[in-house]
Amino acid sequence: MRLLLSHPEVEGVRGYSSTHAGEAWGSVHPPLSHLEEGSFEEFDVSSAARGADVIFLALPHGKSQELAPEIERCDPSVVVDLAADFRISDPKLYEQYYGPHMCFESVAGYLYGLADVESYGLRNATRIAAPGCFATATLLGLYPLVKAGLLAKTPVCIGLTGSSGSGAALKPTTHHPRRSNNLYGYCATGHRHEAEIADRLRHWSSTGAQECTLLPHSAPLVRGIHATLSAEMVEPCLDPLALFRDAYAGRPFVKILAQPPQLSAVVATNFAHIHAVVRRGGRELVIYVVIDNLVKGAAGQAVQAMNLALGLEETSGLEFSGVSPC
């Protein structure tokens, strides 16, 4: 909502909530107090979808597929789903990580909205599945290698994330006294974002590595993801920065740096900062990727995808800088 309410090409924003109906946006989210008068409306998918140009679904995983038939009856021009319901094209892979799907036949109608890779392939899209935050960081690090046919064995990604990735509800793992000054791993046997990473790697290439081991960690941060990837090459890659710059040439939100990126530089922005360095004579690549999990890893990328789908300037409403060092 913060991004849409300040977007120069967007008007008529409405917000629906099952828990905050009747409450002013600014009372629920104080940073919105200065933007525009408005209140959350009672959650009603038909009311939201009917007559709207764009619908954003920011719902728990599994809920979007429940509402899909009713949404389609209202036929909104563009639907952007921020949950995992329509991200994965392989039904077995989806069920392995998420369980049964209520309407898997609808998945084929959704384009995977990794905007910095799909780019103008999203032009005129009507249904978009926005990627997950860990998946966004990991795939941005792996795409140049897959594109060049260099990715050999299964890569490994060690990802550190802030507490905001777990949602607004209080949990023991997000409670500040436990999270602050602490660091620990979780989901060592398999994180659900591995499913969409594998699905996308298989979509990009029928050879080479077709999955990635994701080792997530909870970091003493509120927002942001720092991903460190180790990838073995089919053949030596002696100039990885040139490889990455070529892969992301013209992509406005991906910045290739000559040194390892700092997470604070991208917090609250739609930018991804990437650095890559070789080891073992170029046979192994170490890639660093930093993004904001709530903007580039969620809402910002969803708005970027909307811009592309509607033929707007891709950067419209998204070129704001971060707030480092404070």
Secondary structure, 3 states (H helix, E strand, C coil): CHHHHCCCCCCCCCCEECCCCCCEHHHHCHHHCCCCCCECEECCHHHHHCCCCEEEECCCCCHHHHHHHHHHHHCCCEEEECCCCCCCCCHHHHHHHHCCCCCHHHHHHCEECCHHHHHHHHCCCCEEECCCHHHHHHHHHHHHHHHCCCECCCCEEEEEECHHHHCCCCCCCCCHHHHCCCCEECCCCCCCHHHHHHHHHHHHCCCCCCCCEEEEEECCCCCCEEEEEEEEECCCCCCHHHHHHHHCCCCCCEEECCCCCCHHHCCCCCCEEEEEEEEHHHCEEEEEEEECCCHHHHHHHHHHHHHHHHCCCCCCCCCCCCCCCC
